[in-house]
Amino acid sequence: QAYARALAIATALGGDLDIARTLYNLGYLEYVQGDRTAALAKYQEAARRFRAQDNAIALVTVLNGIGLIHADEGRLADALALYQEALALGRQLGMENEIAMLTCNIGRLCARQGDPAKALACFQEAIAIYRRIGNRVHLATALDNAGEILSQQEKTLDALKAFEQAAVIQQEVGDKPGLMRSLGNLADLYLKFNRQDDALRACLLLEPLMRETGSPAAIAPILLYI
């Protein structure tokens, strides 16, 4: 409601930059709430206004948002084109965090399109950037992404290392959903290596997290490990 009022005020005053920013914020809220159609309309109008203002920094963010919606709805070619446009702008502007984020998004698309080698290269580039700029939360996510590709490629030792690094970071920063993902991957790999004690420790950490975060359907197989 606050953003809707802000949009009405900005529109009445004719502040185009304020209108564009408010449209983006409204679109983000709608996206989080699951209304992708409404979010897409807001994002596209915000992008049009940012282009008219030659506001490349804001355009990088909104293009990524539009790309996410296209990816969610299976329009992978459209998503890739938007990510690549945003990435090119981000590189020109030296926006390292956004470069890493977009590179990860492109990596996820490549994985969905059956190109694990390109996906892994994207994730590894993002990992290097996140390490350099100290973004540990997103570093852990990129490590998980890379680990899953490495595991698919049967590079299990490298995958194990990536998951273990991710789990340490996620425990330290309190990223419970991310930690659940890492622990589940670790438990599977530990069992492949016949490291029963390590698999048990991962499951013992994972089970209460699943209860806490409301994932009861996933608890049963974990209890079988325990």
Salt bridges, closest charged atoms under 4 A:
ASP16 OD1 - ARG49 NH1 2.19
GLU30 OE2 - LYS42 NZ 3.00
GLU45 OE2 - ARG48 NH2 2.60
GLU45 OE2 - ARG49 NE 2.87
GLU73 OE2 - ARG36 NE 3.22
GLU73 OE1 - ARG75 NH2 2.65
GLU85 OE2 - ARG51 NH1 2.75
GLU96 OE2 - ARG132 NH2 2.41
GLU125 OE2 - ARG91 NH2 3.00
GLU148 OE2 - ARG181 NE 2.90
GLU164 OE2 - ARG195 NH2 4.00
GLU172 OE1 - ARG136 NH2 2.36
ASP198 OD2 - ARG195 NE 2.74
ASP198 OD1 - ARG201 NH2 2.44
GLU207 OE2 - ARG211 NE 2.13
GLU212 OE2 - LYS176 NZ 2.19
